[in-house]
Amino acid sequence: MNNENPVWKSVKGTLQAHPRTGALVAVLVVLSVTTSLLPPLVLEKAVDSLTEGRGIPWQLGALYIGLIVLSDCCETAQNGAITLFGQKVTHGLRSTLCAKLDRLPARYFTGHPSGQTASVFVNDGDTIDALYSDGIVGMLADACKLLGILGILWSRSRGLFAILCLVLPLLFMLTRHFQRGTLAAQRENRRAIGRVNSHVPETIRNIRTIHTLGKEPYMEDRYDSLITDSFRAINRANVFDGIYSPIILVTQAAVVAVIMVGASQGPAWADLFGLSVGSAVAVIAYVGKIFGPLESIGMEIQSIQSAMAGIQHIGEFLDEPEREPVSASPLPEELRQKAVAFSHVTFGYDPARPILRDFSCSLEPGEQAILMGPSGCGKSTLFKLLLGMYSPWQGNVALLGHRAGTIPEGEKRSLYGCVEQEFS
């Protein structure tokens, strides 16, 4: 089993293949964080200058506007670089999934509905893309911004710093509670979507049988049940998301109110909170910058937890057993002379129920044969063994002097043609 997270492995591969893109993201994150911290400091000086009756120097006003523009430009460039990096990570992950698909044995496809496999490639792959486009790197940037703001507040207002040290751990625990609830809901939703994706092609493939037997109401009820499961899971996730953001906004307003009330209670409290008019404006701005990222985390919890559920499904898919190499031991001489040969073959899909028992059959070059028999007697199984899709439990299967499972894929196309009995 592969213990390494598939997304992290894809990230490392992307960084190794595109080091400049990774460096560009890191530089832009640093610039975005740094420039976002500077405007409130300039605003503090401007407001203090205004309240002292000296007016606002045009240089200070121009510097404030310039920093705001620079901060917005850096954040825009950061988001663009994060999206570009996320696309490269997603491309690498999808390439890994496609390579894995080529290495899976035939029994995987008979034991797993096609809709579930398609859901891993499409739905779970899209959630990984959203993880990078909407959240995870931006959240790391917000965390760096949060640390920088706390450092500035320590120098400006010890009282506010103490309040935030009390409030932020509580908010962190609240966030973790919401994350766990949302993750459980998203996992259930991903399973429901996989069942829906299997139900739709199954209905289309068997539409004639459904009409003939009059099973339309049954199929509709089954589809409604699957959609309802997905709806209920998404609804639970929406409840968590809808409650989280108001809690953050109310907490932010309460912190600002406590600071303002405390600063107005006399010199001792004013010294603790360290608020002049300018610093009060700057502190309020910084409080908004602290709670803004927390609110954004709440807004992004759904996409992040959905991506975590997708990562789990992708990891399970990548951990599926791959095709085992077929023994390349030489065939007996008498089998090499045959066009097709089954020699003492025993095989079945269920270990307790073999379909073929000590089966032997051969065709000379130029000889033709037709297999006839009731459904389930083993006709398709013989062809699957001959195509190398399965290996016999015992015995040998040979085609034109080659062991069936050892023929390279490209060479198979030059040896035989195959038309499936089902085209869907």
N, C-alpha and C positions, 0 to 999 in steps of 0.2 A: 504494500500500500504506500502511496506517495503522501508523506506527512507534511510536505511543504505546501503552504497556501498557494493555489494556482494563480491567484491574482498577484500576490507578491512575487511569484516566480516570473510572471509576465512583466511586472514593473522592472525587475532587475534586468530581464532581457532587453526591455526597451531602453533602459539607461545605458546598457552596454552597447547597444546598436546605435543609439542617438544621444551621445553624451552632451552635445551642444544644446539640445532641447531641454534636457534636465538641468543644465547649468543656467539656461535662460530663465526657466521657471523659478529657480532658487534666487537669482539676482532680482527678478521682478517682484517676488514676494518680499524680499528685504526692502526694496525701494518703496513698495506699497505700504508696508507697515511703518517705515520711518516717516514718510511724507504725511501719513494720516495722523501722526502724533503732533506735528508741528503747528497746524493752524490754530488750535485752542490757545497755545502759548502766545502767539502773536495777538490773538483776540484779547487775551488778558491785558497785555500792555496797552492796546488801543483803548479799551474801556477805562482802565485806570487813568490814562492820559486825559480822556474825555471828562471823567468825573473830577479831576483836579483843575479843570478849566483851561487846559493847555491846548485843547483840540486834538485832532488826530493827524499827525504828519502824513503827507501824501505817500511818502516812501513806505510807511507802515501799512497803509491801506493797500498800496500796490503789492507789497510783500504778502499780505493776507490773501488777496485775490489770486496772486500767482501760485501760492502754495495749495490753495483749493483746486485750481486747475491742474497743477502738477500731480496732486494726490489722485484726482479723478482719472487723469491720463494713465498713471501708474497702475491703478486698480483695473482699468479697462485692459491695459496690456497684460496684466497678470491673469485676468480671466481668459483672455484669448490664448495665452501660452498654456494655461492649465487645460483648456479645451483641446488644443493641439496635442498636448502630451497624452491626455486621456484617450483621444482617437488612436494614437499609436499603440497605447497599452491594449485597447480593445481589439485592434487589428491583430496584435500578437496573440491575444487570448483566443480569438476566433480561429486563427491559423492552427493553434495547438489543438483546439476541439476538432477541426477538420482532419488533422493528422491522426488523432485518436480514433475518429470514426473509421478510417481506413484500416485500422489495426484490430477492430473488434471482430469476434467470431460471429458466425451466422446465428448461433443460439441466442446472442444478445437481441437480435432483431425479432426473433420469434417469441422471446419472452418479455419484450417491452413494447408497448404501443408506440406507433410512429409519432403520435401527437406529443408524447412526453419527451421524446428525443428532439423533436422540432422545437419544443418549448425551451429546452436548454440552450439551443443555438440562438433562438430569436428573442424570447422574453427575458431569460436570464442574462443573455449577452447584452441586451439593451439596458438592463438595470446596472450592469457594470459600467457601461458608458455613462449613465446618469451619475454613478458614484463619483466619477472624476470630473464630469462637466459641471455638476451642481454642488459638490460637497467636500470631499475629504481633504484635498489639498487646500481649498479655501478655508476649511475649518482649522487646519494647521496654521495658516496665516492669521486667522482670528485669534488663535491661542497665543501666538507671538505678540500680536497687538495688545491682547489682554495683559500680558506680563509687562509690556512697556508702559501701559496706562497705570498699572498698579505702582510701578516704580516712580512715575511722575507724581501720582497722588500721595505717595509716601513723603515726598518733599514739599508738597503743597498743603495737604490736609491730613494730619495724623488721625483725626477723628473719623474722617470718611474712610481712610484706609482700614481702621479697626472695624468699622461697620461692615465693610465689604468682606473682610476676613471672616466675619461671622455669617454673612448672608450667602456668599458664594459656595461654601461646602454644602449648605442646605440645598441650594439650587442644583448642585452637582448630583446629590443623592436623588433629588426629584427627577432630574434628567435621566439618570440611570433607570429609575423605576419606569418611566415612560418608554425608554428604549426597550426594556425587556418586554413590556406589554405589546409594543408595536411590532417587535421582531416576531413574537409568537403569532400575531395576526397576519403578518406578511408571509410567514412560512406556510400557514394554512391557505392563504390566498394563492401562493405559487403552486401548491399541490392541487387546488381546485382548478386553476387555469390549465395545468397539465392534463387533468381528466377531461376538461372541456375540449382541449385540442385533440384528444383521442376520440371523443364522442362524435365530433363533426365529420371527420373523414370516414369513420365507421358507418355513420348514417348514410353518407353519399355512396359508399361502396356497396351497401346492401339495400339501396333504395327500392329496387324492384321487389325484393323479398318482403320488405316492410309493407309495401302497397298490397302485395298479394295476400299476406296474412292479416292485413288490417291493424298493424301495430303502430300506426301513426300517433295515437294518443299516448301509448306507452313511451315512445321515443321522445315525444314532447315533454312529458312529465319528468323523464330522466334528465333531459337537458335543462329544464327549469330548476330541478333540484341541484344540479351542478352549478348553475349560475347563481342560485340563491346562496350556496356555500361561499362562493367568491364574494358576493355582495355583503354577507354578514361579516366576513373577515375584513374587508375594506372599510366597512362601517365602524368596526371597533378601532381600526387604525385612525380613522378620521376623528373619532371621539377623543383619543389621546392627543392628536395634533391640535384639535380645536380648544382643548382645555389648557394646553401648555403655554401658548403665546399670551393669553390674557394674564396668566399668573406672572409671567416675566414682566409685562407692562405695569401691572399693579405694584410689584415689588420695586421696580425702578422709580415709580412716582412716590412710593413710601420712603425710599432712601433719600431722595431729593428733599422731601418734606421734613424729615428728621434733621437733615443738615441745616436747612434754612431756620428751623425753629431753634436748634441748638446754638447756631451762630448769633441769634438775636437775644440770648438769655444773659448776656453780660460779658465782661472782659475775659473771665476765665474760660468760658465756653468758646468765645470768639478766638482765643489763642489756641484752643484745642483744634478747632475746625479750620483756623487760619484763613478766613474768608474776608478779603476786600471785595469791592464790587466787581473788579476785573477778575479776581480769582474765583469768585462765585460763578460768574459766567463760564469761565474755563472749566470749573469742576462739573457744572451741569452738563457741559458739552462732553466731558470725559465719561460721566456716568452714562450718557446716552451711547457712547462708543463701547462701554462695557456691556450693557444689556442688549445692545443691538446684535452683536454676535451670538449671544445666548438665545435671543429670539429667533435668529436665523437658524441656529441649530435645531430649535423646535420645529421650524418650518421644513427643515431638511431631514428630520428624523425618519419620515416615511420612506423617502428615496434611499437613505443610507441603510435602514433596516431591511428594506426590500432587496437592496444589493447584497446584504449579508446573507439573506435567504438564497439569493441567486448564486452566491459564491459556494454555499453549501451544496446546492444541486450540481454545480459544475464540478466541485471536488468529488462528489459521488460518481459522476459520469467518468471523470478521468481515472478513478480508482477501479473501474470495471476491468475484469480479467481480459487480457488480450489473446489473440490467436496463438496457440502453442505450435511451435515448429514441428512439422511432420518429419518422421524419421526418414533420412535420405539413404538408408541401407539399400543395397542393390536388390532388384527384383529377381525372383527365380527365373531361370532362362526360358522356361515354357511360357511365362506370362509376357515376356518381352516380344514374343512373336505374334501376340494377339492384338487386334485393334482395340477391343474392350475386354477387360477381364475382372471378374469378381471371384476371389479365391477364399473360401471358408470365412465369409464376412459375417460378423455379428455386430449389430448396431441398433440403437433406439434413442429416443429423446428423453425418456424416463429410465433411470438405471434399473428400476424394478420391472419395467415392461419393454423388453427388446422387441423390435419390429422384425428384424432379420436375424435368423439363427442359423449359423453355419451355411450361409448361402453361397453357392458357386454358380457362375455363368460366364461364358466367354463368346466372343464374336471374332471370326477370322476377317482379315482385310477384304473389303468388298461385300461382306455379308450384311444383310439387313434383318432387323427384328422389330416386332411391335409388342409392347407390353400391354396386356389387358388384364382387368380385374376390378373388383368392387372398390369403392372409395375406402381408403385407409389400409389397403393391403400392402403398401410399400412402394408403389410406382414412383411417386415424387421423391421418396427417400433415396431410391437407387440413383436417380439423376443428381440429387444433391451431393451424394457421395462421389459420383463421377466428376462433378464440377469442382470438387475439392472444397466445398463449403463446410463439410463435416469430415472428420476422420473416423474410420471404423474402430470399434472397441477391439475387435480381433480380426485377423485376416488382412488381405491386400486388395486394393482397388487400383487397376492400371488402365492407362489410356495411351495407345500408340507407343507402348514401351516405356512410359513414364509413370511413376507413382503419382496418382491424381493430385494429392495435396502439395506436391513439390513443383508443379509446373508454374513458372512465373506468370503474372497477370497478363503482361503484354503478349506472351507466347500463346496463352489460352485462346486469344481472339483469332489467332492464325490456325488453330487446330479444330475448332468447332464453333457452331452457332447455336444459340439457345433462345427460345421464345417462351416466356412464362405463360402459365394458364390464366393468371390474373394480371390485368394491365393497370390497376389503380395503385 
